[in-house]
Amino acid sequence: RSDITIETVSGNGPADVIDILENGSVRSRALFQAQTPGAQDAIRAALAELLEPFRSGDSWTFTSSAFVLTADRT
């Protein structure tokens, strides 16, 4: 197992996160689309506010962690 850190820089910050929410998986898309238009707008606004600390000028930098597993068949 190897732990890795992934850094993503976005020029669209909140819009990119909303796109992942709306189109990233069938489940997240269905959950988002099940909300009323007002709730969807509130989610977008809340995400924009939450992502503001990650903004530097005209870009947003996000980090995430992952691990890579490898195996061999013996």
PyMOL Python script that loads the backbone (N, CA, C, O; Angstrom):
from pymol import cmd

cmd.read_pdbstr("""\
ATOM      1  N   ARG A   1       0.850  -1.170   0.000  1.00  0.00           N
ATOM      2  CA  ARG A   1       0.000   0.000   0.000  1.00  0.00           C
ATOM      3  C   ARG A   1       0.891   1.226   0.000  1.00  0.00           C
ATOM      4  O   ARG A   1       1.861   1.305   0.753  1.00  0.00           O
ATOM      5  N   SER A   2       0.552   2.183  -0.853  1.00  0.00           N
ATOM      6  CA  SER A   2       1.256   3.460  -0.909  1.00  0.00           C
ATOM      7  C   SER A   2       0.241   4.582  -0.735  1.00  0.00           C
ATOM      8  O   SER A   2      -0.755   4.643  -1.456  1.00  0.00           O
ATOM      9  N   ASP A   3       0.494   5.463   0.218  1.00  0.00           N
ATOM     10  CA  ASP A   3      -0.351   6.636   0.393  1.00  0.00           C
ATOM     11  C   ASP A   3       0.172   7.748  -0.493  1.00  0.00           C
ATOM     12  O   ASP A   3       1.378   7.987  -0.559  1.00  0.00           O
ATOM     13  N   ILE A   4      -0.740   8.428  -1.176  1.00  0.00           N
ATOM     14  CA  ILE A   4      -0.351   9.532  -2.044  1.00  0.00           C
ATOM     15  C   ILE A   4      -1.241  10.736  -1.768  1.00  0.00           C
ATOM     16  O   ILE A   4      -2.372  10.594  -1.302  1.00  0.00           O
ATOM     17  N   THR A   5      -0.723  11.906  -2.058  1.00  0.00           N
ATOM     18  CA  THR A   5      -1.499  13.138  -1.969  1.00  0.00           C
ATOM     19  C   THR A   5      -1.678  13.663  -3.383  1.00  0.00           C
ATOM     20  O   THR A   5      -0.733  13.721  -4.170  1.00  0.00           O
ATOM     21  N   ILE A   6      -2.900  14.040  -3.684  1.00  0.00           N
ATOM     22  CA  ILE A   6      -3.227  14.552  -5.010  1.00  0.00           C
ATOM     23  C   ILE A   6      -3.580  16.025  -4.853  1.00  0.00           C
ATOM     24  O   ILE A   6      -4.411  16.385  -4.019  1.00  0.00           O
ATOM     25  N   GLU A   7      -2.949  16.870  -5.653  1.00  0.00           N
ATOM     26  CA  GLU A   7      -3.267  18.292  -5.625  1.00  0.00           C
ATOM     27  C   GLU A   7      -3.899  18.669  -6.953  1.00  0.00           C
ATOM     28  O   GLU A   7      -3.346  18.395  -8.018  1.00  0.00           O
ATOM     29  N   THR A   8      -5.052  19.294  -6.880  1.00  0.00           N
ATOM     30  CA  THR A   8      -5.778  19.710  -8.067  1.00  0.00           C
ATOM     31  C   THR A   8      -5.942  21.215  -8.027  1.00  0.00           C
ATOM     32  O   THR A   8      -6.373  21.769  -7.016  1.00  0.00           O
ATOM     33  N   VAL A   9      -5.604  21.875  -9.109  1.00  0.00           N
ATOM     34  CA  VAL A   9      -5.790  23.317  -9.215  1.00  0.00           C
ATOM     35  C   VAL A   9      -6.905  23.548 -10.223  1.00  0.00           C
ATOM     36  O   VAL A   9      -6.896  22.996 -11.323  1.00  0.00           O
ATOM     37  N   SER A  10      -7.861  24.371  -9.825  1.00  0.00           N
ATOM     38  CA  SER A  10      -9.035  24.632 -10.651  1.00  0.00           C
ATOM     39  C   SER A  10      -9.178  26.122 -10.910  1.00  0.00           C
ATOM     40  O   SER A  10      -9.015  26.935 -10.000  1.00  0.00           O
ATOM     41  N   GLY A  11      -9.476  26.475 -12.126  1.00  0.00           N
ATOM     42  CA  GLY A  11      -9.776  27.861 -12.456  1.00  0.00           C
ATOM     43  C   GLY A  11     -11.245  28.179 -12.282  1.00  0.00           C
ATOM     44  O   GLY A  11     -11.656  29.331 -12.424  1.00  0.00           O
ATOM     45  N   ASN A  12     -12.047  27.155 -11.971  1.00  0.00           N
ATOM     46  CA  ASN A  12     -13.492  27.328 -11.847  1.00  0.00           C
ATOM     47  C   ASN A  12     -14.023  26.966 -10.470  1.00  0.00           C
ATOM     48  O   ASN A  12     -15.229  27.050 -10.238  1.00  0.00           O
ATOM     49  N   GLY A  13     -13.155  26.568  -9.556  1.00  0.00           N
ATOM     50  CA  GLY A  13     -13.479  26.249  -8.172  1.00  0.00           C
ATOM     51  C   GLY A  13     -14.854  25.674  -7.920  1.00  0.00           C
ATOM     52  O   GLY A  13     -15.086  24.494  -8.184  1.00  0.00           O
ATOM     53  N   PRO A  14     -15.780  26.488  -7.409  1.00  0.00           N
ATOM     54  CA  PRO A  14     -17.105  25.975  -7.077  1.00  0.00           C
ATOM     55  C   PRO A  14     -17.832  25.334  -8.262  1.00  0.00           C
ATOM     56  O   PRO A  14     -18.540  24.341  -8.089  1.00  0.00           O
ATOM     57  N   ALA A  15     -17.663  25.890  -9.455  1.00  0.00           N
ATOM     58  CA  ALA A  15     -18.338  25.317 -10.629  1.00  0.00           C
ATOM     59  C   ALA A  15     -17.840  23.898 -10.907  1.00  0.00           C
ATOM     60  O   ALA A  15     -18.624  23.027 -11.285  1.00  0.00           O
ATOM     61  N   ASP A  16     -16.536  23.666 -10.720  1.00  0.00           N
ATOM     62  CA  ASP A  16     -15.995  22.316 -10.928  1.00  0.00           C
ATOM     63  C   ASP A  16     -16.536  21.340  -9.892  1.00  0.00           C
ATOM     64  O   ASP A  16     -16.863  20.200 -10.222  1.00  0.00           O
ATOM     65  N   VAL A  17     -16.631  21.784  -8.636  1.00  0.00           N
ATOM     66  CA  VAL A  17     -17.152  20.913  -7.586  1.00  0.00           C
ATOM     67  C   VAL A  17     -18.616  20.589  -7.843  1.00  0.00           C
ATOM     68  O   VAL A  17     -19.029  19.441  -7.676  1.00  0.00           O
ATOM     69  N   ILE A  18     -19.398  21.568  -8.242  1.00  0.00           N
ATOM     70  CA  ILE A  18     -20.809  21.334  -8.576  1.00  0.00           C
ATOM     71  C   ILE A  18     -20.903  20.362  -9.753  1.00  0.00           C
ATOM     72  O   ILE A  18     -21.761  19.479  -9.757  1.00  0.00           O
ATOM     73  N   ASP A  19     -20.038  20.514 -10.741  1.00  0.00           N
ATOM     74  CA  ASP A  19     -20.061  19.598 -11.881  1.00  0.00           C
ATOM     75  C   ASP A  19     -19.792  18.166 -11.427  1.00  0.00           C
ATOM     76  O   ASP A  19     -20.434  17.230 -11.905  1.00  0.00           O
ATOM     77  N   ILE A  20     -18.848  17.994 -10.508  1.00  0.00           N
ATOM     78  CA  ILE A  20     -18.571  16.647  -9.979  1.00  0.00           C
ATOM     79  C   ILE A  20     -19.785  16.128  -9.225  1.00  0.00           C
ATOM     80  O   ILE A  20     -20.145  14.957  -9.350  1.00  0.00           O
ATOM     81  N   LEU A  21     -20.414  16.994  -8.445  1.00  0.00           N
ATOM     82  CA  LEU A  21     -21.603  16.600  -7.692  1.00  0.00           C
ATOM     83  C   LEU A  21     -22.728  16.183  -8.636  1.00  0.00           C
ATOM     84  O   LEU A  21     -23.387  15.166  -8.419  1.00  0.00           O
ATOM     85  N   GLU A  22     -22.937  16.976  -9.681  1.00  0.00           N
ATOM     86  CA  GLU A  22     -24.037  16.702 -10.603  1.00  0.00           C
ATOM     87  C   GLU A  22     -23.744  15.574 -11.581  1.00  0.00           C
ATOM     88  O   GLU A  22     -24.672  14.916 -12.052  1.00  0.00           O
ATOM     89  N   ASN A  23     -22.480  15.338 -11.896  1.00  0.00           N
ATOM     90  CA  ASN A  23     -22.159  14.373 -12.946  1.00  0.00           C
ATOM     91  C   ASN A  23     -21.127  13.328 -12.553  1.00  0.00           C
ATOM     92  O   ASN A  23     -20.782  12.470 -13.366  1.00  0.00           O
ATOM     93  N   GLY A  24     -20.626  13.382 -11.318  1.00  0.00           N
ATOM     94  CA  GLY A  24     -19.546  12.495 -10.901  1.00  0.00           C
ATOM     95  C   GLY A  24     -19.954  11.048 -10.746  1.00  0.00           C
ATOM     96  O   GLY A  24     -19.174  10.144 -11.046  1.00  0.00           O
ATOM     97  N   SER A  25     -21.159  10.823 -10.285  1.00  0.00           N
ATOM     98  CA  SER A  25     -21.642   9.455 -10.147  1.00  0.00           C
ATOM     99  C   SER A  25     -23.159   9.451 -10.277  1.00  0.00           C
ATOM    100  O   SER A  25     -23.814  10.481 -10.117  1.00  0.00           O
ATOM    101  N   VAL A  26     -23.688   8.308 -10.563  1.00  0.00           N
ATOM    102  CA  VAL A  26     -25.137   8.186 -10.710  1.00  0.00           C
ATOM    103  C   VAL A  26     -25.827   8.556  -9.402  1.00  0.00           C
ATOM    104  O   VAL A  26     -26.851   9.239  -9.406  1.00  0.00           O
ATOM    105  N   ARG A  27     -25.265   8.105  -8.289  1.00  0.00           N
ATOM    106  CA  ARG A  27     -25.881   8.359  -6.978  1.00  0.00           C
ATOM    107  C   ARG A  27     -25.866   9.846  -6.619  1.00  0.00           C
ATOM    108  O   ARG A  27     -26.889  10.389  -6.200  1.00  0.00           O
ATOM    109  N   SER A  28     -24.709  10.516  -6.781  1.00  0.00           N
ATOM    110  CA  SER A  28     -24.657  11.936  -6.420  1.00  0.00           C
ATOM    111  C   SER A  28     -25.543  12.766  -7.354  1.00  0.00           C
ATOM    112  O   SER A  28     -26.176  13.728  -6.920  1.00  0.00           O
ATOM    113  N   ARG A  29     -25.586  12.398  -8.620  1.00  0.00           N
ATOM    114  CA  ARG A  29     -26.446  13.109  -9.577  1.00  0.00           C
ATOM    115  C   ARG A  29     -27.914  12.959  -9.184  1.00  0.00           C
ATOM    116  O   ARG A  29     -28.660  13.939  -9.174  1.00  0.00           O
ATOM    117  N   ALA A  30     -28.325  11.748  -8.863  1.00  0.00           N
ATOM    118  CA  ALA A  30     -29.722  11.511  -8.484  1.00  0.00           C
ATOM    119  C   ALA A  30     -30.074  12.258  -7.204  1.00  0.00           C
ATOM    120  O   ALA A  30     -31.161  12.826  -7.091  1.00  0.00           O
ATOM    121  N   LEU A  31     -29.166  12.259  -6.249  1.00  0.00           N
ATOM    122  CA  LEU A  31     -29.416  12.959  -4.991  1.00  0.00           C
ATOM    123  C   LEU A  31     -29.542  14.457  -5.221  1.00  0.00           C
ATOM    124  O   LEU A  31     -30.443  15.098  -4.680  1.00  0.00           O
ATOM    125  N   PHE A  32     -28.647  15.013  -6.015  1.00  0.00           N
ATOM    126  CA  PHE A  32     -28.694  16.452  -6.292  1.00  0.00           C
ATOM    127  C   PHE A  32     -29.960  16.814  -7.069  1.00  0.00           C
ATOM    128  O   PHE A  32     -30.632  17.791  -6.740  1.00  0.00           O
ATOM    129  N   GLN A  33     -30.283  16.037  -8.087  1.00  0.00           N
ATOM    130  CA  GLN A  33     -31.455  16.341  -8.909  1.00  0.00           C
ATOM    131  C   GLN A  33     -32.765  16.135  -8.161  1.00  0.00           C
ATOM    132  O   GLN A  33     -33.792  16.681  -8.565  1.00  0.00           O
ATOM    133  N   ALA A  34     -32.753  15.367  -7.090  1.00  0.00           N
ATOM    134  CA  ALA A  34     -33.966  15.156  -6.301  1.00  0.00           C
ATOM    135  C   ALA A  34     -34.310  16.377  -5.444  1.00  0.00           C
ATOM    136  O   ALA A  34     -35.401  16.457  -4.880  1.00  0.00           O
ATOM    137  N   GLN A  35     -33.376  17.322  -5.352  1.00  0.00           N
ATOM    138  CA  GLN A  35     -33.612  18.529  -4.554  1.00  0.00           C
ATOM    139  C   GLN A  35     -34.449  19.530  -5.345  1.00  0.00           C
ATOM    140  O   GLN A  35     -34.450  19.522  -6.576  1.00  0.00           O
ATOM    141  N   THR A  36     -35.144  20.372  -4.636  1.00  0.00           N
ATOM    142  CA  THR A  36     -35.900  21.440  -5.300  1.00  0.00           C
ATOM    143  C   THR A  36     -34.904  22.424  -5.917  1.00  0.00           C
ATOM    144  O   THR A  36     -33.745  22.466  -5.505  1.00  0.00           O
ATOM    145  N   PRO A  37     -35.344  23.215  -6.900  1.00  0.00           N
ATOM    146  CA  PRO A  37     -34.434  24.222  -7.468  1.00  0.00           C
ATOM    147  C   PRO A  37     -33.873  25.164  -6.391  1.00  0.00           C
ATOM    148  O   PRO A  37     -32.710  25.561  -6.459  1.00  0.00           O
ATOM    149  N   GLY A  38     -34.688  25.516  -5.413  1.00  0.00           N
ATOM    150  CA  GLY A  38     -34.217  26.375  -4.333  1.00  0.00           C
ATOM    151  C   GLY A  38     -33.135  25.713  -3.494  1.00  0.00           C
ATOM    152  O   GLY A  38     -32.162  26.356  -3.099  1.00  0.00           O
ATOM    153  N   ALA A  39     -33.309  24.431  -3.224  1.00  0.00           N
ATOM    154  CA  ALA A  39     -32.306  23.683  -2.462  1.00  0.00           C
ATOM    155  C   ALA A  39     -31.017  23.538  -3.270  1.00  0.00           C
ATOM    156  O   ALA A  39     -29.923  23.630  -2.713  1.00  0.00           O
ATOM    157  N   GLN A  40     -31.138  23.312  -4.568  1.00  0.00           N
ATOM    158  CA  GLN A  40     -29.947  23.221  -5.414  1.00  0.00           C
ATOM    159  C   GLN A  40     -29.172  24.537  -5.388  1.00  0.00           C
ATOM    160  O   GLN A  40     -27.944  24.537  -5.302  1.00  0.00           O
ATOM    161  N   ASP A  41     -29.890  25.655  -5.463  1.00  0.00           N
ATOM    162  CA  ASP A  41     -29.234  26.965  -5.390  1.00  0.00           C
ATOM    163  C   ASP A  41     -28.550  27.155  -4.044  1.00  0.00           C
ATOM    164  O   ASP A  41     -27.448  27.702  -3.978  1.00  0.00           O
ATOM    165  N   ALA A  42     -29.197  26.708  -2.968  1.00  0.00           N
ATOM    166  CA  ALA A  42     -28.606  26.823  -1.628  1.00  0.00           C
ATOM    167  C   ALA A  42     -27.349  25.966  -1.515  1.00  0.00           C
ATOM    168  O   ALA A  42     -26.376  26.377  -0.884  1.00  0.00           O
ATOM    169  N   ILE A  43     -27.362  24.787  -2.118  1.00  0.00           N
ATOM    170  CA  ILE A  43     -26.183  23.911  -2.106  1.00  0.00           C
ATOM    171  C   ILE A  43     -25.043  24.578  -2.859  1.00  0.00           C
ATOM    172  O   ILE A  43     -23.906  24.588  -2.388  1.00  0.00           O
ATOM    173  N   ARG A  44     -25.341  25.132  -4.018  1.00  0.00           N
ATOM    174  CA  ARG A  44     -24.309  25.828  -4.794  1.00  0.00           C
ATOM    175  C   ARG A  44     -23.707  26.988  -3.994  1.00  0.00           C
ATOM    176  O   ARG A  44     -22.489  27.165  -3.967  1.00  0.00           O
ATOM    177  N   ALA A  45     -24.572  27.778  -3.345  1.00  0.00           N
ATOM    178  CA  ALA A  45     -24.097  28.925  -2.560  1.00  0.00           C
ATOM    179  C   ALA A  45     -23.250  28.470  -1.375  1.00  0.00           C
ATOM    180  O   ALA A  45     -22.217  29.070  -1.079  1.00  0.00           O
ATOM    181  N   ALA A  46     -23.688  27.413  -0.702  1.00  0.00           N
ATOM    182  CA  ALA A  46     -22.938  26.908   0.449  1.00  0.00           C
ATOM    183  C   ALA A  46     -21.571  26.381   0.018  1.00  0.00           C
ATOM    184  O   ALA A  46     -20.574  26.614   0.700  1.00  0.00           O
ATOM    185  N   LEU A  47     -21.520  25.672  -1.110  1.00  0.00           N
ATOM    186  CA  LEU A  47     -20.236  25.176  -1.604  1.00  0.00           C
ATOM    187  C   LEU A  47     -19.304  26.323  -1.972  1.00  0.00           C
ATOM    188  O   LEU A  47     -18.109  26.268  -1.681  1.00  0.00           O
ATOM    189  N   ALA A  48     -19.835  27.352  -2.603  1.00  0.00           N
ATOM    190  CA  ALA A  48     -19.005  28.508  -2.952  1.00  0.00           C
ATOM    191  C   ALA A  48     -18.404  29.127  -1.694  1.00  0.00           C
ATOM    192  O   ALA A  48     -17.231  29.501  -1.688  1.00  0.00           O
ATOM    193  N   GLU A  49     -19.188  29.238  -0.645  1.00  0.00           N
ATOM    194  CA  GLU A  49     -18.704  29.794   0.613  1.00  0.00           C
ATOM    195  C   GLU A  49     -17.661  28.877   1.262  1.00  0.00           C
ATOM    196  O   GLU A  49     -16.625  29.343   1.736  1.00  0.00           O
ATOM    197  N   LEU A  50     -17.942  27.584   1.280  1.00  0.00           N
ATOM    198  CA  LEU A  50     -17.016  26.633   1.890  1.00  0.00           C
ATOM    199  C   LEU A  50     -15.681  26.541   1.153  1.00  0.00           C
ATOM    200  O   LEU A  50     -14.648  26.255   1.760  1.00  0.00           O
ATOM    201  N   LEU A  51     -15.707  26.783  -0.147  1.00  0.00           N
ATOM    202  CA  LEU A  51     -14.493  26.650  -0.948  1.00  0.00           C
ATOM    203  C   LEU A  51     -13.652  27.923  -0.972  1.00  0.00           C
ATOM    204  O   LEU A  51     -12.520  27.903  -1.453  1.00  0.00           O
ATOM    205  N   GLU A  52     -14.182  29.013  -0.468  1.00  0.00           N
ATOM    206  CA  GLU A  52     -13.457  30.288  -0.504  1.00  0.00           C
ATOM    207  C   GLU A  52     -12.059  30.209   0.141  1.00  0.00           C
ATOM    208  O   GLU A  52     -11.127  30.812  -0.393  1.00  0.00           O
ATOM    209  N   PRO A  53     -11.874  29.497   1.259  1.00  0.00           N
ATOM    210  CA  PRO A  53     -10.521  29.417   1.838  1.00  0.00           C
ATOM    211  C   PRO A  53      -9.481  28.747   0.927  1.00  0.00           C
ATOM    212  O   PRO A  53      -8.279  28.897   1.144  1.00  0.00           O
ATOM    213  N   PHE A  54      -9.936  28.023  -0.074  1.00  0.00           N
ATOM    214  CA  PHE A  54      -9.025  27.333  -0.983  1.00  0.00           C
ATOM    215  C   PHE A  54      -8.671  28.185  -2.203  1.00  0.00           C
ATOM    216  O   PHE A  54      -7.934  27.752  -3.089  1.00  0.00           O
ATOM    217  N   ARG A  55      -9.206  29.393  -2.230  1.00  0.00           N
ATOM    218  CA  ARG A  55      -9.014  30.285  -3.372  1.00  0.00           C
ATOM    219  C   ARG A  55      -7.754  31.114  -3.198  1.00  0.00           C
ATOM    220  O   ARG A  55      -7.453  31.612  -2.113  1.00  0.00           O
ATOM    221  N   SER A  56      -7.032  31.246  -4.292  1.00  0.00           N
ATOM    222  CA  SER A  56      -5.873  32.123  -4.350  1.00  0.00           C
ATOM    223  C   SER A  56      -5.944  32.863  -5.679  1.00  0.00           C
ATOM    224  O   SER A  56      -5.600  32.314  -6.725  1.00  0.00           O
ATOM    225  N   GLY A  57      -6.386  34.095  -5.629  1.00  0.00           N
ATOM    226  CA  GLY A  57      -6.570  34.851  -6.870  1.00  0.00           C
ATOM    227  C   GLY A  57      -7.709  34.268  -7.678  1.00  0.00           C
ATOM    228  O   GLY A  57      -8.847  34.194  -7.213  1.00  0.00           O
ATOM    229  N   ASP A  58      -7.391  33.857  -8.888  1.00  0.00           N
ATOM    230  CA  ASP A  58      -8.405  33.307  -9.793  1.00  0.00           C
ATOM    231  C   ASP A  58      -8.393  31.785  -9.854  1.00  0.00           C
ATOM    232  O   ASP A  58      -8.947  31.199 -10.784  1.00  0.00           O
ATOM    233  N   SER A  59      -7.762  31.136  -8.865  1.00  0.00           N
ATOM    234  CA  SER A  59      -7.751  29.675  -8.887  1.00  0.00           C
ATOM    235  C   SER A  59      -7.974  29.122  -7.480  1.00  0.00           C
ATOM    236  O   SER A  59      -7.780  29.814  -6.480  1.00  0.00           O
ATOM    237  N   TRP A  60      -8.380  27.882  -7.436  1.00  0.00           N
ATOM    238  CA  TRP A  60      -8.612  27.155  -6.193  1.00  0.00           C
ATOM    239  C   TRP A  60      -7.715  25.939  -6.201  1.00  0.00           C
ATOM    240  O   TRP A  60      -7.585  25.271  -7.226  1.00  0.00           O
ATOM    241  N   THR A  61      -7.088  25.641  -5.066  1.00  0.00           N
ATOM    242  CA  THR A  61      -6.230  24.471  -4.957  1.00  0.00           C
ATOM    243  C   THR A  61      -6.830  23.520  -3.930  1.00  0.00           C
ATOM    244  O   THR A  61      -7.075  23.894  -2.783  1.00  0.00           O
ATOM    245  N   PHE A  62      -7.060  22.301  -4.357  1.00  0.00           N
ATOM    246  CA  PHE A  62      -7.642  21.268  -3.498  1.00  0.00           C
ATOM    247  C   PHE A  62      -6.640  20.137  -3.353  1.00  0.00           C
ATOM    248  O   PHE A  62      -5.972  19.764  -4.317  1.00  0.00           O
ATOM    249  N   THR A  63      -6.537  19.603  -2.169  1.00  0.00           N
ATOM    250  CA  THR A  63      -5.723  18.410  -1.973  1.00  0.00           C
ATOM    251  C   THR A  63      -6.614  17.289  -1.458  1.00  0.00           C
ATOM    252  O   THR A  63      -7.602  17.520  -0.761  1.00  0.00           O
ATOM    253  N   SER A  64      -6.246  16.104  -1.812  1.00  0.00           N
ATOM    254  CA  SER A  64      -6.958  14.928  -1.320  1.00  0.00           C
ATOM    255  C   SER A  64      -5.945  13.804  -1.158  1.00  0.00           C
ATOM    256  O   SER A  64      -4.851  13.845  -1.722  1.00  0.00           O
ATOM    257  N   SER A  65      -6.322  12.827  -0.397  1.00  0.00           N
ATOM    258  CA  SER A  65      -5.448  11.687  -0.159  1.00  0.00           C
ATOM    259  C   SER A  65      -6.049  10.434  -0.790  1.00  0.00           C
ATOM    260  O   SER A  65      -7.265  10.297  -0.932  1.00  0.00           O
ATOM    261  N   ALA A  66      -5.177   9.555  -1.151  1.00  0.00           N
ATOM    262  CA  ALA A  66      -5.608   8.269  -1.706  1.00  0.00           C
ATOM    263  C   ALA A  66      -4.545   7.245  -1.365  1.00  0.00           C
ATOM    264  O   ALA A  66      -3.450   7.593  -0.923  1.00  0.00           O
ATOM    265  N   PHE A  67      -4.864   6.018  -1.567  1.00  0.00           N
ATOM    266  CA  PHE A  67      -3.842   4.990  -1.433  1.00  0.00           C
ATOM    267  C   PHE A  67      -3.953   4.055  -2.620  1.00  0.00           C
ATOM    268  O   PHE A  67      -5.023   3.833  -3.188  1.00  0.00           O
ATOM    269  N   VAL A  68      -2.807   3.524  -2.963  1.00  0.00           N
ATOM    270  CA  VAL A  68      -2.697   2.629  -4.088  1.00  0.00           C
ATOM    271  C   VAL A  68      -2.370   1.242  -3.552  1.00  0.00           C
ATOM    272  O   VAL A  68      -1.409   1.058  -2.805  1.00  0.00           O
ATOM    273  N   LEU A  69      -3.171   0.290  -3.939  1.00  0.00           N
ATOM    274  CA  LEU A  69      -2.924  -1.093  -3.543  1.00  0.00           C
ATOM    275  C   LEU A  69      -2.447  -1.878  -4.742  1.00  0.00           C
ATOM    276  O   LEU A  69      -2.955  -1.720  -5.852  1.00  0.00           O
ATOM    277  N   THR A  70      -1.494  -2.700  -4.509  1.00  0.00           N
ATOM    278  CA  THR A  70      -1.048  -3.617  -5.560  1.00  0.00           C
ATOM    279  C   THR A  70      -1.059  -5.036  -5.004  1.00  0.00           C
ATOM    280  O   THR A  70      -0.894  -5.252  -3.804  1.00  0.00           O
ATOM    281  N   ALA A  71      -1.248  -5.954  -5.862  1.00  0.00           N
ATOM    282  CA  ALA A  71      -1.269  -7.360  -5.454  1.00  0.00           C
ATOM    283  C   ALA A  71      -0.752  -8.206  -6.597  1.00  0.00           C
ATOM    284  O   ALA A  71      -0.811  -7.815  -7.763  1.00  0.00           O
ATOM    285  N   ASP A  72      -0.266  -9.325  -6.256  1.00  0.00           N
ATOM    286  CA  ASP A  72       0.076 -10.288  -7.293  1.00  0.00           C
ATOM    287  C   ASP A  72      -0.550 -11.630  -6.946  1.00  0.00           C
ATOM    288  O   ASP A  72      -0.806 -11.956  -5.787  1.00  0.00           O
ATOM    289  N   ARG A  73      -0.767 -12.339  -7.940  1.00  0.00           N
ATOM    290  CA  ARG A  73      -1.418 -13.647  -7.776  1.00  0.00           C
ATOM    291  C   ARG A  73      -0.331 -14.703  -7.660  1.00  0.00           C
ATOM    292  O   ARG A  73       0.484 -14.876  -8.566  1.00  0.00           O
ATOM    293  N   THR A  74      -0.329 -15.385  -6.570  1.00  0.00           N
ATOM    294  CA  THR A  74       0.708 -16.407  -6.406  1.00  0.00           C
ATOM    295  C   THR A  74       0.076 -17.784  -6.314  1.00  0.00           C
ATOM    296  O   THR A  74       0.785 -18.781  -6.174  1.00  0.00           O
TER     297      THR A  74
END
""", "prot")
cmd.dss("prot")
cmd.show_as("cartoon", "prot")
cmd.util.cbc("prot")
cmd.orient("prot")
